[in-house]
Amino acid sequence: MLPREEEPASPERHRLDGNALAGPLSELFAVDLTVATCRCAHCGAEGSVSTLQLYNRAPGLVARCPLCEGVVLRFVRTNDAAYLDLRGAVMLEVPLSGTD
């Protein structure tokens, strides 16, 4: 009998939601960015960062729009720096508590 070929792992198998960005982004920002609203530069869809589809099986984190799957943000952390690429987001609205 011939050995069975392994099926390639589907991307959905490794996908998380944007809530998984809370820890890494908390190193850079004093507010919880997962509750921030962002607008996708590709399709214009708006939603909270927590609704993005997060892929973590790369050298960094890649968050995609749940509607069009366009890349909204990339986050890479090295030993001495953090890199945040938001070119896939047209806007990021961060709610501030205690402002009147």
All heavy atoms as an XYZ file, in Angstrom:
745
protein
N       0.835     -1.161      0.000
C       0.000      0.000      0.000
C       0.892      1.241      0.000
O       1.863      1.319      0.746
C      -0.897     -0.027      1.232
C      -1.732      1.209      1.381
S      -2.767      1.149      2.863
C      -4.236      0.491      2.168
N       0.564      2.222     -0.837
C       1.325      3.462     -0.918
C       1.024      4.348      0.284
O      -0.101      4.360      0.785
C       0.956      4.220     -2.194
C       1.353      3.541     -3.496
C       0.789      4.313     -4.665
C       2.858      3.453     -3.604
N       2.017      5.088      0.756
C       1.749      5.995      1.879
C       0.772      7.083      1.462
O       0.808      7.571      0.343
C       3.119      6.589      2.211
C       4.017      6.235      1.096
C       3.392      5.121      0.322
N      -0.109      7.416      2.374
C      -1.116      8.439      2.111
C      -0.477      9.822      2.184
O       0.294     10.109      3.082
C      -2.219      8.341      3.161
C      -3.448      9.134      2.820
C      -4.500      8.913      3.859
N      -4.199      9.850      4.944
C      -4.690      9.783      6.151
N      -5.481      8.821      6.489
N      -4.384     10.671      7.062
N      -0.796     10.655      1.195
C      -0.280     12.025      1.213
C      -1.007     12.812      2.286
O      -2.220     12.697      2.435
C      -0.510     12.698     -0.146
C       0.405     12.214     -1.222
C       0.229     13.027     -2.494
O      -0.035     14.241     -2.399
O       0.334     12.432     -3.559
N      -0.242     13.587      3.020
C      -0.860     14.426      4.031
C      -1.525     15.612      3.352
O      -0.981     16.205      2.436
C       0.177     14.921      5.030
C       0.687     13.826      5.927
C       1.575     14.386      7.021
O       1.343     15.518      7.461
O       2.496     13.671      7.415
N      -2.716     15.949      3.838
C      -3.406     17.101      3.297
C      -2.774     18.361      3.880
O      -2.417     18.396      5.049
C      -4.885     17.057      3.681
C      -5.646     15.940      3.026
C      -7.105     15.965      3.408
O      -7.634     17.062      3.662
O      -7.710     14.887      3.464
N      -2.610     19.389      3.036
C      -2.055     20.632      3.574
C      -3.022     21.230      4.596
O      -4.232     21.125      4.463
C      -1.923     21.528      2.343
C      -2.777     20.932      1.305
C      -2.937     19.460      1.632
N      -2.467     21.832      5.622
C      -3.298     22.454      6.657
C      -4.007     23.663      6.073
O      -3.403     24.479      5.399
C      -2.431     22.865      7.834
N      -5.297     23.763      6.318
C      -6.049     24.895      5.806
C      -5.766     26.117      6.673
O      -5.521     25.997      7.867
C      -7.541     24.584      5.810
O      -8.010     24.511      7.140
N      -5.798     27.321      6.067
C      -5.538     28.537      6.837
C      -6.533     28.721      7.991
O      -6.186     29.241      9.032
C      -5.686     29.660      5.818
C      -5.533     29.023      4.493
C      -5.987     27.599      4.659
N      -7.780     28.277      7.811
C      -8.796     28.427      8.845
C      -8.426     27.670     10.115
O      -8.803     28.039     11.207
C     -10.159     27.943      8.347
C     -10.768     28.814      7.273
C     -10.175     28.554      5.900
O      -9.700     27.423      5.636
O     -10.170     29.491      5.097
N      -7.654     26.618      9.960
C      -7.262     25.806     11.099
C      -6.381     26.581     12.078
O      -6.359     26.308     13.262
C      -6.524     24.583     10.572
C      -6.417     23.483     11.538
C      -5.920     22.253     10.839
N      -5.211     21.479     11.824
C      -4.249     20.652     11.575
N      -3.858     20.452     10.350
N      -3.669     19.995     12.527
N      -5.654     27.556     11.570
C      -4.724     28.316     12.390
C      -5.202     29.736     12.655
O      -4.481     30.538     13.212
C      -3.354     28.378     11.718
C      -2.777     27.019     11.494
N      -2.349     26.215     12.523
C      -2.589     26.311     10.368
C      -1.914     25.075     12.035
N      -2.051     25.109     10.727
N      -6.434     30.048     12.258
C      -6.944     31.408     12.391
C      -7.493     31.641     13.791
O      -8.202     30.813     14.349
C      -8.033     31.653     11.358
C      -8.596     33.052     11.409
C      -9.569     33.308     10.300
N     -10.684     32.390     10.374
C     -11.395     32.010      9.320
N     -11.101     32.445      8.129
N     -12.406     31.180      9.468
N      -7.168     32.801     14.349
C      -7.698     33.251     15.634
C      -8.518     34.506     15.366
O      -8.486     35.048     14.273
C      -6.553     33.591     16.594
C      -5.516     32.498     16.828
C      -4.342     33.052     17.612
C      -6.146     31.329     17.565
N      -9.217     35.011     16.382
C      -9.866     36.296     16.174
C      -8.974     37.404     16.718
O      -7.967     37.157     17.376
C     -11.282     36.337     16.750
C     -11.336     36.294     18.264
O     -10.398     36.772     18.922
O     -12.356     35.811     18.799
N      -9.341     38.636     16.414
C      -8.519     39.784     16.767
C      -8.294     39.982     18.249
O      -7.412     40.744     18.654
N      -9.073     39.316     19.107
C      -8.849     39.421     20.550
C      -7.459     38.935     20.937
O      -6.909     39.356     21.954
C      -9.903     38.614     21.320
C     -11.229     39.322     21.357
O     -11.305     40.485     21.723
N     -12.279     38.622     20.961
N      -6.872     38.074     20.128
C      -5.533     37.558     20.417
C      -4.463     38.638     20.261
O      -3.326     38.443     20.667
C      -5.222     36.365     19.521
N      -4.827     39.790     19.692
C      -3.890     40.902     19.573
C      -3.760     41.693     20.873
O      -2.859     42.512     21.011
C      -4.346     41.864     18.470
C      -4.139     41.400     17.038
C      -4.922     42.283     16.080
C      -2.678     41.414     16.693
N      -4.650     41.484     21.833
C      -4.670     42.277     23.071
C      -3.327     42.261     23.790
O      -2.811     43.302     24.184
C      -5.782     41.790     23.995
N      -2.747     41.101     23.969
C      -1.471     41.002     24.680
C      -0.333     41.688     23.954
O       0.326     42.569     24.518
N      -0.081     41.322     22.683
C       1.023     41.962     21.978
C       0.878     43.485     21.865
O       1.841     44.216     22.047
C       0.998     41.302     20.588
C       0.360     39.981     20.810
C      -0.653     40.214     21.902
N      -0.336     43.976     21.581
C      -0.512     45.416     21.427
C      -0.461     46.167     22.747
O      -0.175     47.363     22.774
C      -1.826     45.715     20.693
C      -1.869     45.312     19.220
C      -3.240     45.605     18.627
C      -0.790     46.016     18.422
N      -0.710     45.468     23.861
C      -0.660     46.138     25.163
C       0.761     46.570     25.520
O       0.954     47.423     26.374
C      -1.236     45.237     26.257
O      -0.370     44.152     26.520
N       1.757     45.982     24.862
C       3.141     46.409     25.075
C       3.396     47.793     24.483
O       4.314     48.490     24.902
C       4.117     45.422     24.445
C       4.174     44.078     25.128
C       5.254     43.219     24.514
O       6.435     43.436     24.855
O       4.913     42.352     23.685
N       2.583     48.206     23.501
C       2.795     49.472     22.810
C       1.826     50.567     23.232
O       2.154     51.737     23.196
C       2.651     49.282     21.293
C       3.577     48.277     20.629
C       3.251     48.182     19.150
C       5.016     48.686     20.825
N       0.603     50.176     23.601
C      -0.447     51.155     23.846
C      -1.043     50.978     25.238
O      -1.206     49.863     25.711
C      -1.569     51.009     22.802
C      -1.080     51.232     21.394
C      -0.735     50.156     20.597
C      -0.953     52.508     20.879
C      -0.281     50.343     19.300
C      -0.494     52.709     19.583
C      -0.166     51.631     18.789
N      -1.418     52.097     25.870
C      -1.982     52.067     27.218
C      -3.463     51.709     27.210
O      -4.035     51.464     28.255
C      -1.775     53.420     27.898
N      -4.086     51.683     26.041
C      -5.509     51.340     25.929
C      -5.645     49.985     25.243
O      -4.742     49.530     24.542
C      -6.290     52.408     25.125
C      -6.265     53.739     25.847
C      -5.747     52.557     23.720
N      -6.794     49.357     25.430
C      -7.076     48.072     24.785
C      -7.500     48.334     23.343
O      -8.605     48.798     23.091
C      -8.181     47.338     25.549
C      -8.549     46.013     24.926
O      -7.864     45.571     23.975
O      -9.542     45.414     25.389
N      -6.626     48.059     22.394
C      -6.936     48.336     20.992
C      -7.901     47.336     20.374
O      -8.413     47.582     19.290
C      -5.653     48.390     20.171
C      -4.847     49.673     20.317
C      -3.682     49.683     19.338
C      -5.697     50.901     20.098
N      -8.175     46.232     21.048
C      -9.129     45.279     20.459
C     -10.540     45.851     20.440
O     -11.377     45.387     19.676
C      -9.119     43.927     21.194
O      -9.498     44.115     22.546
C      -7.763     43.263     21.090
N     -10.834     46.876     21.246
C     -12.155     47.508     21.228
C     -12.200     48.697     20.275
O     -13.252     49.290     20.057
C     -12.619     47.944     22.643
C     -12.736     46.745     23.555
C     -11.693     48.986     23.234
N     -11.054     49.054     19.690
C     -11.007     50.151     18.719
C     -11.715     49.733     17.442
O     -11.743     48.559     17.073
C      -9.558     50.526     18.419
N     -12.290     50.704     16.754
C     -12.945     50.460     15.471
C     -11.950     50.772     14.364
O     -11.245     51.778     14.414
C     -14.174     51.377     15.316
O     -15.092     51.097     16.368
C     -14.870     51.160     13.987
N     -11.890     49.884     13.381
C     -11.024     50.137     12.235
C     -11.827     49.995     10.954
O     -12.847     49.316     10.919
C      -9.814     49.214     12.234
S     -10.185     47.475     12.046
N     -11.359     50.653      9.901
C     -11.995     50.567      8.581
C     -10.993     49.946      7.625
O      -9.861     50.412      7.495
C     -12.411     51.938      8.085
C     -13.108     51.870      6.719
C     -13.538     53.225      6.184
N     -14.333     53.933      7.159
C     -14.152     55.229      7.463
N     -13.198     55.931      6.880
N     -14.922     55.812      8.344
N     -11.414     48.905      6.958
C     -10.562     48.194      6.006
C     -10.281     49.076      4.793
O     -11.203     49.641      4.201
C     -11.257     46.902      5.574
S     -10.362     45.972      4.309
N      -9.011     49.205      4.433
C      -8.618     50.002      3.273
C      -9.012     49.336      1.961
O      -9.089     49.992      0.933
C      -7.104     50.235      3.290
N      -9.289     48.050      1.998
C      -9.587     47.305      0.771
C     -11.063     47.361      0.400
O     -11.407     47.608     -0.750
C      -9.143     45.850      0.912
C      -7.724     45.723      1.357
N      -6.655     45.878      0.503
C      -7.192     45.493      2.579
C      -5.522     45.736      1.179
N      -5.816     45.501      2.446
N     -11.953     47.137      1.378
C     -13.387     47.063      1.071
C     -14.222     48.099      1.814
O     -15.408     48.236      1.548
C     -13.929     45.664      1.351
S     -14.059     45.248      3.113
N     -13.623     48.811      2.782
C     -14.352     49.835      3.514
C     -15.162     49.336      4.696
O     -15.828     50.110      5.369
N     -15.113     48.050      4.968
C     -15.874     47.500      6.097
C     -15.319     48.044      7.410
O     -14.120     48.241      7.556
C     -15.798     45.975      6.095
N     -16.223     48.307      8.362
C     -15.823     48.777      9.684
C     -16.195     47.750     10.734
O     -17.227     47.086     10.630
C     -16.507     50.103     10.024
C     -15.954     51.284      9.308
C     -16.496     52.607      9.831
O     -16.973     52.664     10.981
O     -16.425     53.577      9.072
N     -15.361     47.637     11.729
C     -15.622     46.735     12.845
C     -14.530     46.887     13.875
O     -13.516     47.564     13.634
N     -14.722     46.269     15.012
C     -13.689     46.365     16.043
C     -12.493     45.495     15.653
O     -12.614     44.542     14.883
C     -14.244     45.926     17.405
O     -14.500     44.546     17.414
N     -11.352     45.842     16.201
C     -10.132     45.075     15.944
C     -10.335     43.624     16.361
O      -9.805     42.706     15.734
C      -8.927     45.721     16.667
C      -7.701     44.836     16.609
C      -8.628     47.089     16.068
N     -11.162     43.401     17.375
C     -11.397     42.027     17.847
C     -12.099     41.155     16.811
O     -12.062     39.932     16.908
C     -12.215     42.039     19.140
O     -13.517     42.530     18.903
N     -12.725     41.749     15.797
C     -13.412     40.950     14.773
C     -12.497     40.559     13.613
O     -12.896     39.795     12.738
C     -14.633     41.700     14.206
O     -14.192     42.883     13.540
C     -15.622     42.042     15.296
N     -11.270     41.090     13.592
C     -10.336     40.729     12.527
C      -9.940     39.260     12.652
O      -9.973     38.694     13.734
C      -9.081     41.604     12.610
C      -9.291     43.102     12.409
C      -7.987     43.850     12.655
C      -9.836     43.400     11.023
N      -9.581     38.659     11.548
C      -9.121     37.275     11.544
C      -7.612     37.287     11.668
O      -6.918     37.823     10.803
C      -9.545     36.579     10.260
C     -11.047     36.506     10.113
C     -11.453     35.942      8.770
O     -10.677     35.893      7.833
N     -12.693     35.518      8.682
N      -7.110     36.717     12.746
C      -5.687     36.795     13.049
C      -4.983     35.487     12.713
O      -5.434     34.413     13.078
C      -5.494     37.114     14.535
C      -4.057     37.335     14.979
C      -3.500     38.603     14.355
C      -3.977     37.397     16.484
N      -3.875     35.616     12.010
C      -3.041     34.467     11.669
C      -1.700     34.645     12.364
O      -1.056     35.689     12.239
C      -2.859     34.365     10.150
C      -4.167     34.120      9.444
C      -4.980     35.175      9.064
C      -4.595     32.827      9.187
C      -6.196     34.949      8.437
C      -5.805     32.591      8.556
C      -6.606     33.654      8.182
O      -7.805     33.434      7.571
N      -1.283     33.632     13.118
C      -0.058     33.747     13.901
C       0.999     32.719     13.524
O       1.937     32.505     14.251
C      -0.369     33.658     15.397
C      -0.944     32.319     15.804
O      -1.212     31.469     14.954
N      -1.138     32.115     17.087
N       0.867     32.087     12.373
C       1.840     31.077     11.960
C       2.838     31.672     10.967
O       3.116     31.116      9.929
C       1.121     29.880     11.374
C       0.197     29.263     12.390
C      -0.162     27.848     12.194
N       0.765     27.004     11.533
C       1.481     26.065     12.119
N       1.406     25.889     13.406
N       2.273     25.288     11.418
N       3.347     32.829     11.305
C       4.338     33.521     10.485
C       5.351     34.129     11.448
O       5.207     33.986     12.658
C       3.636     34.608      9.661
N       6.328     34.819     10.942
C       7.265     35.479     11.855
C       6.586     36.514     12.746
O       7.107     36.899     13.761
C       8.269     36.154     10.914
C       8.189     35.363      9.662
C       6.760     34.898      9.565
N       5.401     36.957     12.368
C       4.648     37.928     13.152
C       3.172     37.578     13.123
O       2.787     36.461     12.807
N       2.344     38.571     13.461
C       0.893     38.401     13.443
C       0.339     39.135     12.235
O       0.748     40.257     11.943
C       0.284     38.984     14.723
C       0.814     38.414     16.035
C       0.262     39.218     17.207
C       0.436     36.953     16.155
N      -0.601     38.524     11.540
C      -1.248     39.136     10.388
C      -2.748     39.116     10.648
O      -3.329     38.057     10.875
C      -0.932     38.362      9.086
C      -1.692     38.955      7.906
C       0.561     38.350      8.817
N      -3.376     40.302     10.633
C      -4.821     40.411     10.866
C      -5.495     40.799      9.556
O      -5.108     41.772      8.904
C      -5.113     41.441     11.948
N      -6.511     40.006      9.189
C      -7.224     40.215      7.924
C      -8.665     40.612      8.169
O      -9.263     40.247      9.175
C      -7.189     38.936      7.081
C      -5.815     38.570      6.589
C      -5.847     37.289      5.753
N      -4.567     37.024      5.132
C      -4.187     37.504      3.957
N      -5.005     38.264      3.257
N      -2.993     37.221      3.472
N      -9.224     41.335      7.213
C     -10.634     41.737      7.251
C     -11.502     40.485      7.189
O     -11.263     39.603      6.350
C     -10.929     42.650      6.059
S     -12.669     43.108      5.884
N     -12.521     40.373      8.048
C     -13.376     39.190      7.998
C     -14.273     39.141      6.759
O     -14.786     38.087      6.416
C     -14.213     39.300      9.273
C     -14.196     40.736      9.632
C     -12.882     41.273      9.128
N     -14.439     40.273      6.052
C     -15.298     40.283      4.866
C     -14.534     40.020      3.576
O     -14.892     39.140      2.808
C     -16.047     41.612      4.763
C     -17.027     41.891      5.903
C     -17.689     43.242      5.723
C     -18.076     40.788      5.969
N     -13.446     40.775      3.340
C     -12.742     40.627      2.065
C     -11.408     39.891      2.208
O     -10.763     39.601      1.215
C     -12.508     41.998      1.433
S     -11.226     42.988      2.237
N     -10.981     39.624      3.427
C      -9.726     38.946      3.740
C      -8.483     39.760      3.373
O      -7.380     39.224      3.314
C      -9.671     37.546      3.127
C     -10.745     36.636      3.683
C     -10.635     35.196      3.202
O      -9.785     34.899      2.337
O     -11.403     34.372      3.708
N      -8.653     41.068      3.132
C      -7.501     41.937      2.906
C      -6.701     42.094      4.196
O      -7.261     42.071      5.290
N      -5.389     42.260      4.085
C      -4.548     42.440      5.269
C      -4.775     43.844      5.832
O      -4.589     44.835      5.133
C      -3.054     42.228      4.932
C      -2.181     42.541      6.134
C      -2.816     40.801      4.456
N      -5.198     43.916      7.098
C      -5.463     45.187      7.757
C      -4.259     45.632      8.575
O      -3.882     46.790      8.566
C      -6.728     45.097      8.643
C      -6.960     46.382      9.411
C      -7.949     44.752      7.787
N      -3.653     44.703      9.302
C      -2.468     45.068     10.074
C      -1.518     43.907     10.197
O      -1.903     42.749     10.075
C      -2.832     45.634     11.450
C      -3.390     44.748     12.551
C      -2.296     44.003     13.288
C      -4.135     45.608     13.559
N      -0.270     44.272     10.434
C       0.796     43.294     10.689
C       1.527     43.749     11.946
O       1.750     44.950     12.135
C       1.786     43.250      9.531
C       1.217     42.764      8.232
C       2.269     42.969      7.112
N       1.727     42.677      5.812
C       1.113     43.563      5.035
N       0.974     44.804      5.413
N       0.655     43.214      3.861
N       1.898     42.802     12.780
C       2.617     43.116     14.013
C       3.766     42.128     14.156
O       3.557     40.916     14.122
C       1.683     43.013     15.220
C       2.353     43.312     16.530
C       2.500     44.618     16.968
C       2.835     42.297     17.341
C       3.115     44.903     18.173
C       3.455     42.560     18.539
C       3.599     43.878     18.961
N       4.972     42.659     14.294
C       6.157     41.827     14.485
C       6.917     42.376     15.681
O       7.123     43.590     15.786
C       7.073     41.833     13.235
C       8.352     41.055     13.500
C       6.347     41.260     12.031
N       7.328     41.486     16.564
C       8.114     41.884     17.729
C       9.442     41.155     17.679
O       9.491     39.940     17.492
C       7.386     41.523     19.018
C       8.053     42.092     20.245
C       7.343     41.625     21.496
N       7.788     42.284     22.692
C       9.000     42.196     23.229
N       9.923     41.466     22.643
N       9.308     42.829     24.338
N      10.511     41.925     17.834
C      11.844     41.341     17.930
C      12.332     41.532     19.364
O      11.594     42.047     20.203
C      12.816     42.012     16.939
O      13.000     43.378     17.311
C      12.308     41.918     15.507
N      13.553     41.158     19.642
C      14.089     41.333     20.991
C      14.183     42.792     21.417
O      14.074     43.109     22.590
C      15.467     40.675     21.117
C      15.364     39.171     21.093
O      14.333     38.599     21.429
N      16.436     38.525     20.674
N      14.398     43.681     20.441
C      14.605     45.076     20.818
C      13.666     46.084     20.156
O      13.822     47.285     20.335
C      16.052     45.482     20.545
C      16.461     45.245     19.101
O      15.677     44.656     18.339
O      17.575     45.647     18.730
N      12.657     45.627     19.412
C      11.736     46.562     18.757
C      10.419     45.866     18.426
O      10.340     44.645     18.366
C      12.360     47.120     17.484
N       9.399     46.684     18.213
C       8.103     46.188     17.750
C       7.745     46.962     16.490
O       7.998     48.166     16.393
C       7.039     46.388     18.817
N       7.186     46.275     15.517
C       6.819     46.881     14.245
C       5.331     46.679     14.023
O       4.837     45.549     14.070
C       7.607     46.229     13.098
C       9.103     46.346     13.278
C       9.808     45.394     14.004
C       9.790     47.425     12.736
C      11.180     45.510     14.180
C      11.169     47.544     12.915
C      11.849     46.573     13.639
O      13.197     46.689     13.818
N       4.615     47.765     13.791
C       3.175     47.723     13.559
C       2.894     48.374     12.214
O       3.170     49.555     12.019
C       2.435     48.455     14.676
C       0.912     48.484     14.597
C       0.332     47.073     14.625
C       0.355     49.312     15.746
N       2.374     47.601     11.284
C       2.046     48.074      9.939
C       0.528     48.144      9.842
O      -0.148     47.121      9.893
C       2.624     47.107      8.906
C       2.247     47.440      7.479
O       1.464     48.385      7.249
O       2.737     46.744      6.572
N      -0.020     49.353      9.710
C      -1.467     49.561      9.637
C      -1.903     50.064      8.259
O      -2.971     50.656      8.145
C      -1.907     50.577     10.709
C      -1.919     50.071     12.138
C      -2.027     51.228     13.115
C      -3.060     49.095     12.335
N      -1.110     49.828      7.224
C      -1.482     50.400      5.931
C      -2.766     49.804      5.356
O      -3.346     50.358      4.453
C      -0.329     50.326      4.953
C      -0.093     48.985      4.319
C       1.109     49.012      3.436
N       2.201     48.460      4.218
C       3.388     48.235      3.756
N       3.688     48.545      2.528
N       4.310     47.707      4.513
N      -3.235     48.700      5.895
C      -4.505     48.128      5.444
C      -5.712     48.676      6.183
O      -6.839     48.272      5.929
N      -5.475     49.610      7.096
C      -6.564     50.249      7.845
C      -6.621     51.720      7.452
O      -5.626     52.433      7.547
C      -6.342     50.114      9.344
N      -7.779     52.164      7.006
C      -7.957     53.562      6.644
C      -8.060     54.410      7.904
O      -7.596     55.540      7.957
C      -9.232     53.742      5.790
C      -9.537     55.200      5.552
C      -9.094     53.006      4.486
N      -8.640     53.837      8.960
C      -8.904     54.580     10.173
C      -8.875     53.642     11.354
O      -9.217     52.472     11.248
C     -10.298     55.221     10.036
C     -10.855     55.931     11.223
S     -11.821     54.910     12.369
C     -13.093     54.220     11.375
N      -8.430     54.154     12.493
C      -8.458     53.410     13.748
C      -9.022     54.362     14.793
O      -8.399     55.369     15.116
C      -7.057     52.951     14.138
C      -6.940     52.010     15.329
C      -7.601     50.664     15.038
C      -5.488     51.791     15.702
N     -10.223     54.082     15.279
C     -10.886     54.924     16.280
C     -10.771     54.265     17.632
O     -11.295     53.170     17.844
C     -12.365     55.111     15.918
C     -13.126     55.930     16.912
C     -14.598     55.992     16.574
O     -14.981     55.784     15.404
O     -15.393     56.257     17.476
N     -10.065     54.922     18.546
C      -9.806     54.368     19.858
C     -10.694     55.077     20.883
O     -10.554     56.286     21.078
C      -8.320     54.530     20.258
C      -8.051     53.949     21.622
C      -7.422     53.902     19.204
N     -11.600     54.342     21.533
C     -12.439     54.996     22.558
C     -11.605     55.332     23.786
O     -10.780     54.537     24.225
C     -13.501     53.932     22.879
C     -12.919     52.635     22.445
C     -11.923     52.938     21.369
N     -11.790     56.542     24.283
C     -11.079     56.989     25.472
C     -12.067     57.107     26.629
O     -13.089     57.772     26.497
C     -10.412     58.354     25.220
C      -9.417     58.385     24.061
C      -8.929     59.805     23.842
C      -8.245     57.454     24.337
N     -11.752     56.475     27.724
C     -12.641     56.566     28.884
C     -12.280     57.801     29.699
O     -11.123     58.213     29.739
C     -12.521     55.308     29.741
O     -11.208     55.175     30.225
N     -13.274     58.381     30.336
C     -13.045     59.507     31.229
C     -12.869     60.847     30.538
O     -12.460     61.807     31.166
N     -13.145     60.943     29.227
C     -13.052     62.223     28.556
C     -14.444     62.812     28.420
O     -15.369     62.177     27.931
C     -12.427     62.099     27.151
O     -13.190     61.179     26.360
C     -10.992     61.611     27.244
N     -14.596     64.028     28.891
C     -15.899     64.719     28.799
C     -15.746     66.050     28.117
O     -14.834     66.741     28.236
C     -16.488     64.931     30.191
C     -16.855     63.585     30.858
O     -17.279     62.681     30.128
O     -16.692     63.487     32.072
